[in-house]
Amino acid sequence: MLQSNERFRITYRLTCEPAEDPYAKARDLALEQTVEVPAEVLPPAIAELVVGRVEVVEPVEEGGAAEGGASTWRAVIAYEAEVTVGDDVTQFVNLLFGNASLKAGILVEDADIPATLLMRCGGPRFGIPGVRGLCGVEDARPLLCAAAKPLGLSPADLANICYAFAAGGVDIVKDDHGLADQAPAPFAERVPRCQEAVARANADTGGRTLYFPHVSAGANLDAQLELARAAGCRGIVVSPLLVGWETTRRLAEESGLVIFAHPALAGAFFHPTHGIRPDVLLGRLFRTVGCDGVIYPNVGGRFTFSLEDCEAINRRLREPYGVLRPAFPVAAGGIAADRVPEWLDRYGPDTVFLLGSSLYRQRDLRGAAARLVEAVRRRTTVER
């Protein structure tokens, strides 16, 4: 016999056309995400325990009014954790927005995560303090990261870029997420050469820069991890929406490496009236499956995130949440080097700033990195 256990809640914003009943839409969502059959065919015990329980349906604005005659409503649905999710992170995401993604006007605004799932996933294995420790950076300043790119360069060319950034003093040099196992720079050749270049720069300067290769191969994933560890890498970059939720969780639990997440494919979820809010997807979910740092496109760059989105992601990644360690927000996507001190003032020191184009435009990569590092050190010294 089914037993009731812990319930958790998901908050949706529903956009309803004039003829749509928001209460009926919420009830339909609760059925669709669990049993996928009409309520009248369900045994009472299943209806009571398995189907999501609609707890709140209320207008977002007075009268629920929105543009074009549509109305917007906040709906809170409670799900029974053990029978709908268990400890399966993939099933949690499926319940969160699986079939709902095929409908219209459904936006996930918030999501509690069942305690059993939090315990199983465990969140970041290093978190903010652990990554700082590996970089040898006290908590008074942010970390600085630079991307080795572009696709098409040889391993020797990419290694030279890594050396220049590391010698200039950035804390982390990462592969661009477009670097995989391609002919111009095969993974097995590129990664050892780039790691050796960073180690050589550290020996020359006394630095502690880390190199994070991008790991993407499905069938060859374990081989790539072993090669990265053998080369001396302390972290990797992965794209959770490409490699999968459970794979990301396993990497965090078993690899012994720092996990930085890239948001590739995430933009498919980010629409004003349908999808998953950026802070829920990148902040809460990526952190839950073990990402120690989460890359997101900062406001004012070449993408379309708002300041509100960015600050909400930062908050979700750092705030106390169950057993999870805090993770680094990694602001990226076209940050200008001369504006990093300004963003530091707004976001605070528990941030990683990831730069690419604004450093490459200066041609002298080592000098550009050194100037950035000095500007941030001056700002943090003044603030003390």
FILUMKOL-827376 format. One record per residue (C-alpha): residue number from 1; residue in one letter; x, y, z. Coordinates in steps of 0.2 Angstrom, whole numbers. Layout:
BEGIN
MARZA   resi   resn      xx      yy      zz
MARZA    NUM      A       X       Y       Z
...
***
This chain:
BEGIN
MARZA   resi   resn      xx      yy      zz
MARZA      1      M       0       0       0
MARZA      2      L       6      17      -4
MARZA      3      Q      13      27      11
MARZA      4      S      13      46      12
MARZA      5      N      30      54      15
MARZA      6      E      38      71      13
MARZA      7      R      30      84       1
MARZA      8      F      39      97      -9
MARZA      9      R      33     112     -18
MARZA     10      I      35     119     -36
MARZA     11      T      29     137     -40
MARZA     12      Y      23     140     -57
MARZA     13      R      18     156     -66
MARZA     14      L       4     152     -78
MARZA     15      T      -1     163     -92
MARZA     16      C     -19     160     -97
MARZA     17      E     -28     166    -113
MARZA     18      P     -45     174    -110
MARZA     19      A     -54     158    -112
MARZA     20      E     -43     148    -100
MARZA     21      D     -47     144     -82
MARZA     22      P     -31     146     -72
MARZA     23      Y     -38     134     -59
MARZA     24      A     -41     121     -72
MARZA     25      K     -24     124     -80
MARZA     26      A     -16     121     -63
MARZA     27      R     -26     105     -60
MARZA     28      D     -21      99     -77
MARZA     29      L      -3     103     -74
MARZA     30      A      -3      93     -58
MARZA     31      L     -11      78     -67
MARZA     32      E       1      79     -83
MARZA     33      Q      17      80     -73
MARZA     34      T      12      64     -63
MARZA     35      V      -1      52     -69
MARZA     36      E      -5      58     -87
MARZA     37      V     -22      52     -86
MARZA     38      P     -39      61     -83
MARZA     39      A     -44      62     -65
MARZA     40      E     -60      52     -67
MARZA     41      V     -51      36     -71
MARZA     42      L     -39      36     -56
MARZA     43      P     -41      26     -41
MARZA     44      P     -44      37     -25
MARZA     45      A     -28      32     -17
MARZA     46      I     -18      36     -32
MARZA     47      A     -27      53     -34
MARZA     48      E     -24      57     -16
MARZA     49      L      -5      53     -15
MARZA     50      V       3      53     -32
MARZA     51      V      -6      68     -41
MARZA     52      G       1      85     -37
MARZA     53      R      -9      94     -24
MARZA     54      V     -14     112     -30
MARZA     55      E     -12     122     -15
MARZA     56      V     -12     140     -22
MARZA     57      V     -19     148     -37
MARZA     58      E     -18     167     -36
MARZA     59      P     -17     182     -48
MARZA     60      V       1     189     -51
MARZA     61      E      -6     206     -53
MARZA     62      E     -22     214     -48
MARZA     63      G     -36     205     -57
MARZA     64      G     -23     194     -65
MARZA     65      A     -21     206     -80
MARZA     66      A      -7     204     -93
MARZA     67      E      -4     210    -110
MARZA     68      G     -15     205    -125
MARZA     69      G     -30     200    -114
MARZA     70      A     -20     186    -106
MARZA     71      S     -19     184     -87
MARZA     72      T      -5     178     -76
MARZA     73      W      -7     168     -61
MARZA     74      R       5     160     -47
MARZA     75      A       1     142     -44
MARZA     76      V      10     131     -30
MARZA     77      I       9     112     -32
MARZA     78      A      14     100     -19
MARZA     79      Y      21      83     -24
MARZA     80      E      24      68     -13
MARZA     81      A      43      65     -14
MARZA     82      E      45      46     -12
MARZA     83      V      32      41     -25
MARZA     84      T      35      54     -38
MARZA     85      V      54      57     -37
MARZA     86      G      63      46     -25
MARZA     87      D      81      50     -26
MARZA     88      D      82      51     -45
MARZA     89      V      88      69     -50
MARZA     90      T      83      65     -69
MARZA     91      Q      65      61     -63
MARZA     92      F      65      77     -53
MARZA     93      V      68      87     -68
MARZA     94      N      56      77     -78
MARZA     95      L      42      81     -65
MARZA     96      L      48      99     -64
MARZA     97      F      46     102     -82
MARZA     98      G      44      87     -93
MARZA     99      N      28      86    -101
MARZA    100      A      24     104     -96
MARZA    101      S      38     110    -108
MARZA    102      L      27     104    -122
MARZA    103      K      12     115    -117
MARZA    104      A      11     134    -117
MARZA    105      G      12     147    -104
MARZA    106      I      20     138     -90
MARZA    107      L      35     145     -81
MARZA    108      V      44     137     -66
MARZA    109      E      48     151     -54
MARZA    110      D      54     141     -39
MARZA    111      A      57     123     -34
MARZA    112      D      60     115     -17
MARZA    113      I      70     100     -19
MARZA    114      P      66      85      -8
MARZA    115      A      78      82       6
MARZA    116      T      82      64       1
MARZA    117      L      87      70     -16
MARZA    118      L      98      84      -9
MARZA    119      M     106      71       2
MARZA    120      R     109      59     -13
MARZA    121      C     116      73     -24
MARZA    122      G     126      81     -11
MARZA    123      G     129      97     -21
MARZA    124      P     147     104     -24
MARZA    125      R     161      94     -17
MARZA    126      F     173     108     -16
MARZA    127      G     161     124     -16
MARZA    128      I     168     141     -14
MARZA    129      P     180     137       1
MARZA    130      G     187     122      -8
MARZA    131      V     190     131     -24
MARZA    132      R     198     146     -15
MARZA    133      G     209     134      -6
MARZA    134      L     215     126     -22
MARZA    135      C     219     143     -30
MARZA    136      G     227     149     -14
MARZA    137      V     216     164     -13
MARZA    138      E     209     171       3
MARZA    139      D     191     177       3
MARZA    140      A     194     195       1
MARZA    141      R     194     195     -18
MARZA    142      P     185     187     -32
MARZA    143      L     193     174     -43
MARZA    144      L     198     178     -61
MARZA    145      C     196     166     -75
MARZA    146      A     201     166     -93
MARZA    147      A     196     155    -108
MARZA    148      A     208     147    -120
MARZA    149      K     201     149    -138
MARZA    150      P     196     148    -152
MARZA    151      L     192     131    -159
MARZA    152      G     204     128    -174
MARZA    153      L     221     132    -165
MARZA    154      S     234     118    -162
MARZA    155      P     238     111    -145
MARZA    156      A     254     121    -145
MARZA    157      D     245     137    -149
MARZA    158      L     232     134    -135
MARZA    159      A     246     129    -123
MARZA    160      N     254     146    -127
MARZA    161      I     238     155    -123
MARZA    162      C     237     145    -106
MARZA    163      Y     254     150    -102
MARZA    164      A     252     168    -105
MARZA    165      F     236     169     -94
MARZA    166      A     243     159     -80
MARZA    167      A     259     169     -80
MARZA    168      G     249     185     -80
MARZA    169      G     241     179     -64
MARZA    170      V     223     173     -67
MARZA    171      D     217     160     -55
MARZA    172      I     209     148     -68
MARZA    173      V     212     145     -86
MARZA    174      K     198     135     -94
MARZA    175      D     195     127    -111
MARZA    176      D     182     136    -121
MARZA    177      H     167     125    -121
MARZA    178      G     168     122    -140
MARZA    179      L     185     113    -138
MARZA    180      A     181      94    -137
MARZA    181      D     190      81    -146
MARZA    182      Q     192      88    -164
MARZA    183      A     206      86    -177
MARZA    184      P     214     103    -174
MARZA    185      A     218     100    -156
MARZA    186      P     214      82    -150
MARZA    187      F     209      80    -132
MARZA    188      A     223      68    -128
MARZA    189      E     236      80    -135
MARZA    190      R     229      96    -130
MARZA    191      V     225      93    -111
MARZA    192      P     243      87    -106
MARZA    193      R     251     102    -116
MARZA    194      C     239     115    -108
MARZA    195      Q     241     108     -91
MARZA    196      E     260     108     -93
MARZA    197      A     260     126     -99
MARZA    198      V     250     131     -84
MARZA    199      A     262     121     -72
MARZA    200      R     277     129     -80
MARZA    201      A     270     147     -78
MARZA    202      N     266     143     -60
MARZA    203      A     285     137     -58
MARZA    204      D     291     153     -66
MARZA    205      T     280     165     -56
MARZA    206      G     276     156     -40
MARZA    207      G     258     156     -45
MARZA    208      R     244     143     -41
MARZA    209      T     234     144     -57
MARZA    210      L     223     130     -61
MARZA    211      Y     218     123     -79
MARZA    212      F     201     116     -82
MARZA    213      P     199     106     -98
MARZA    214      H     182     104    -106
MARZA    215      V     175      86    -105
MARZA    216      S     161      82    -116
MARZA    217      A     163      64    -124
MARZA    218      G     149      52    -119
MARZA    219      A     157      35    -123
MARZA    220      N     175      41    -119
MARZA    221      L     170      51    -104
MARZA    222      D     179      40     -91
MARZA    223      A     195      40    -103
MARZA    224      Q     195      59    -104
MARZA    225      L     193      60     -85
MARZA    226      E     208      48     -82
MARZA    227      L     218      58     -94
MARZA    228      A     214      74     -86
MARZA    229      R     218      68     -69
MARZA    230      A     234      60     -75
MARZA    231      A     240      76     -83
MARZA    232      G     238      85     -66
MARZA    233      C     221      94     -69
MARZA    234      R     211      99     -53
MARZA    235      G     195     103     -62
MARZA    236      I     185     101     -78
MARZA    237      V     171     111     -87
MARZA    238      V     155     101     -92
MARZA    239      S     139     106     -99
MARZA    240      P     125      98     -88
MARZA    241      L     111     100    -101
MARZA    242      L     122      91    -114
MARZA    243      V     130      77    -104
MARZA    244      G     115      74     -93
MARZA    245      W     110      77     -75
MARZA    246      E     115      60     -68
MARZA    247      T     132      61     -77
MARZA    248      T     135      78     -70
MARZA    249      R     131      72     -52
MARZA    250      R     142      56     -55
MARZA    251      L     156      67     -60
MARZA    252      A     155      78     -45
MARZA    253      E     154      63     -33
MARZA    254      E     167      52     -41
MARZA    255      S     180      62     -51
MARZA    256      G     188      71     -37
MARZA    257      L     189      86     -48
MARZA    258      V     181     103     -47
MARZA    259      I     166     105     -58
MARZA    260      F     163     121     -68
MARZA    261      A     146     121     -77
MARZA    262      H     144     129     -94
MARZA    263      P     126     134     -98
MARZA    264      A     125     128    -116
MARZA    265      L     107     124    -122
MARZA    266      A     100     133    -106
MARZA    267      G      93     147    -117
MARZA    268      A      80     136    -123
MARZA    269      F      72     137    -106
MARZA    270      F      72     156    -104
MARZA    271      H      57     164    -110
MARZA    272      P      46     177    -102
MARZA    273      T      30     166    -100
MARZA    274      H      37     148    -103
MARZA    275      G      51     138     -97
MARZA    276      I      62     138     -81
MARZA    277      R      69     154     -73
MARZA    278      P      87     156     -75
MARZA    279      D      91     156     -56
MARZA    280      V      81     140     -54
MARZA    281      L      90     131     -68
MARZA    282      L     107     138     -66
MARZA    283      G     107     142     -48
MARZA    284      R      97     129     -39
MARZA    285      L      98     114     -50
MARZA    286      F     116     115     -57
MARZA    287      R     121     118     -39
MARZA    288      T     111     103     -33
MARZA    289      V     120      90     -45
MARZA    290      G     137      96     -39
MARZA    291      C     143     110     -49
MARZA    292      D     156     120     -39
MARZA    293      G     155     135     -51
MARZA    294      V     141     140     -63
MARZA    295      I     145     150     -79
MARZA    296      Y     131     162     -84
MARZA    297      P     130     177     -96
MARZA    298      N     132     193     -87
MARZA    299      V     121     208     -90
MARZA    300      G     127     220    -103
MARZA    301      G     137     207    -113
MARZA    302      R     132     199    -129
MARZA    303      F     118     189    -122
MARZA    304      T     101     195    -114
MARZA    305      F     101     192     -96
MARZA    306      S      95     206     -85
MARZA    307      L     103     212     -69
MARZA    308      E      89     204     -59
MARZA    309      D      93     187     -67
MARZA    310      C     111     189     -63
MARZA    311      E     109     194     -45
MARZA    312      A      96     180     -42
MARZA    313      I     108     167     -49
MARZA    314      N     122     173     -38
MARZA    315      R     110     172     -23
MARZA    316      R     104     155     -27
MARZA    317      L     122     148     -29
MARZA    318      R     128     156     -12
MARZA    319      E     113     155       0
MARZA    320      P     111     142      13
MARZA    321      Y     101     127       6
MARZA    322      G     100     111      15
MARZA    323      V     116     101      15
MARZA    324      L     123     110       0
MARZA    325      R     139     119       0
MARZA    326      P     139     136      -8
MARZA    327      A     145     137     -26
MARZA    328      F     154     151     -36
MARZA    329      P     144     162     -48
MARZA    330      V     155     163     -64
MARZA    331      A     150     179     -73
MARZA    332      A     154     178     -91
MARZA    333      G     148     182    -109
MARZA    334      G     157     197    -114
MARZA    335      I     163     206     -98
MARZA    336      A     175     220    -102
MARZA    337      A     191     219     -92
MARZA    338      D     190     237     -87
MARZA    339      R     173     235     -79
MARZA    340      V     178     220     -68
MARZA    341      P     181     231     -52
MARZA    342      E     163     239     -55
MARZA    343      W     155     221     -56
MARZA    344      L     165     217     -40
MARZA    345      D     157     231     -31
MARZA    346      R     140     225     -36
MARZA    347      Y     142     206     -34
MARZA    348      G     155     205     -20
MARZA    349      P     171     194     -18
MARZA    350      D     163     177     -19
MARZA    351      T     162     178     -38
MARZA    352      V     172     172     -52
MARZA    353      F     174     183     -67
MARZA    354      L     177     174     -83
MARZA    355      L     185     185     -97
MARZA    356      G     189     181    -115
MARZA    357      S     187     194    -129
MARZA    358      S     192     209    -119
MARZA    359      L     208     201    -115
MARZA    360      Y     212     195    -133
MARZA    361      R     208     212    -140
MARZA    362      Q     223     218    -130
MARZA    363      R     235     206    -140
MARZA    364      D     247     205    -126
MARZA    365      L     238     191    -116
MARZA    366      R     250     190    -102
MARZA    367      G     250     209    -100
MARZA    368      A     231     210    -101
MARZA    369      A     229     197     -88
MARZA    370      A     242     205     -76
MARZA    371      R     233     222     -78
MARZA    372      L     217     214     -74
MARZA    373      V     224     205     -59
MARZA    374      E     232     221     -52
MARZA    375      A     216     231     -55
MARZA    376      V     206     219     -44
MARZA    377      R     219     218     -31
MARZA    378      R     219     237     -30
MARZA    379      R     201     237     -28
MARZA    380      T     200     224     -14
MARZA    381      T     215     232      -5
MARZA    382      V     206     249      -5
MARZA    383      E     190     241       2
MARZA    384      R     199     233      16
***
